[in-house]
């Protein structure tokens, strides 16, 4: 049995470390993060996952199976990158916002048949230079072309062509992205 005084010392040491790291991060980035995010280097986690140079993956991101992350891609907090059904590929310079969930499998038929049917599995691809808005869900088999914007709280279950603006449930293309000489212009279709 561990002595209560040893637990108190350990607890106090952890609290002291947390307070120090919290103040440092607040000064450096003007943000307050949970303890795990203060302790984990998100660039090191990306390296461990064999992501390309400059990528970062938050500690609270769940990563399963065959996931490939391009250079300078940011994977935000509380995300799920599921490459367990098949391959999940995310291009370079993508922003995968907080709460995004990406799946390469689904278990609907398995559940409905009491385990008799197999899991359905299909690859997911996200092209380079894409912005995926917070809390978006991307289903197996989806393909998002390069330079796309996917709006917040969308459900993607199809192919989104390059240079598209898409949102909704299911996500539909509502506009186009144009990039010229480093300038971005967004055009929305008229209803």
N, C-alpha and C positions, 0 to 999 in steps of 0.2 A: 504494500500500500504506500502511496506517495504522501509525504508529509504536507500538511496544509501550508506551512511556511514556504516550502519549495514551490508550490503552485502559485502562491501569492507573488513570489519573487519573479517567476517566469511571466506571469500575467502583467506585472508592473513593467518588466523589461520590454514586452511586446507593445504595451500601451505607449511607453516612452518612444520606442522606435516609430510607431504609427504617428504620433504627434510630430516628431521631427520630420518624417517624410512628407506628411501632410502640409506642413508649413513650407518646406522646400518646394513642393510641387505648386503650391498656391502662389509663391513668389515667382517661380519660373514660368508657369503657364496660365496663371489666374484660374485654376480649377481645383476642385476638391474631389478626390477619387476614393473608392473603397480600398481597404488595405491590400487586397490581392493585386489590384492594378498598380499600387505604389511599389509593390515588391517585384513584379514581373516586368522585364524589358520586352515590349511588344515586337521590337525589331529582332531580338534574339529568338523569340517564339517563331516568327516568320522564317528565320534561318533554319531553325530546327525542323520546320515543316517543308524545307527545301523550296521555299518561295524564292522568286528572283530578287535581285538586289533592290534595296530601298523599300521593300514591302513591310507592312506592319500588321500584326494580328493581336487584338486585345486578348488578355488572359481569359475573359469571360466568354470568348468565342469557342463553341464546340466544333471540332473538326474531326470527321470520320471518313475513312476509306481513301480513295484515290482523288485527292484534291490538288490541283495545280494552280498556283497563284503567280501572276505576272509581276514584273518590276514596278516599283513605286505604287503598288496597290495598297489601299487602306481598307482594313476589315475592322469595322467598329465593334463596340461592346454588345454583348447579349445576342450574338449571331449564331446561326447554325449553318455549317458548310458540310453537307452530307454527300460524300462521294462513295458511300458504301454500296449503293445499288449498281453504279457504273461510274464512269469518270465525270468529275466536275472540273471544268477549266474556266478560270477567270483571267482575262487579259491584263495588259499593262495599264497603269494609270487609271485604275477603277476606284470608285468610292462605294464601298458596300456599307451602307448606313446602319445605325444601331437597330437591333431587332430584326434584321433581315434573316429569312430562313430559305435555304436553297436545298432541294431534295432531288436525289437521283433514283429514288424508289418510292413505292407506296404499297400499303398493306391492306387496301380495301377488300379485294377479292379473298385474300388470305383470311381476314377476320370474318367475312360473311360466310365462308365455307368451313369454318371451324378448323382452319389450318390445312385443308385439303388442297387449295390452290396455292401456287407459289407467289412470292412477291413479284410485282411488276417492276422492271428496272429499265431506265433509259438515261443516256448521257445528257448533261446540261452544259451549254457553252455560253459564256458571256464574253463578248468581244472587248477589245481594248477601248479605253477612254469612255467608259460608261459610268453613269451615276444611277445607283439603285437607292431609291428613297426609303426612309425608315419604315420598319414593320411590313415590308413587302415580302410576299411568299412567292417563290419561283418553283414550279412543279417539274417533276421529271419530264425529260424530253424537250424542254424549252430551249430555244436558241435566241439569244439577244445579239444583234449585230453591233458593230463598233459605233462609238459616238452616240449612244442612246441615253435618253433620260427616262427612267421609270419612276412614276410618281409615288408618293407616300401611300402606304396601305393598299398597294395594288396586289393582284393575284395574276401572275404570268403563267400561262399554260399552253403557249403556242410559240410561233416564230415571230420575232419582232425584227423588221428589216433595219439595216444600218441607218444611222442619222434620223432615228425616229424619236418622237415624244409619245410615250404611252402611259396610260394609267387606267385604273378601274378594276372591277372584279366581274368578269375577267378583263385583263388589261387589253385595251384597244388603242390603236395608233390614232392620235388626235392632232399631230403636227410633225414638223420637220425641223431638224437641226442643220444649220449652215455654218461652216467654219471657213473663214478667209483671212489670211495673214494674221492668224492668232486671235481674230475677233469672232465671237459667237453671236449668231442671230437665230432666234426661235420664231417660227411661223406656225400658227395654229390654223387648222382647217375651219372654215365657216360651217355652221350648222344649217 
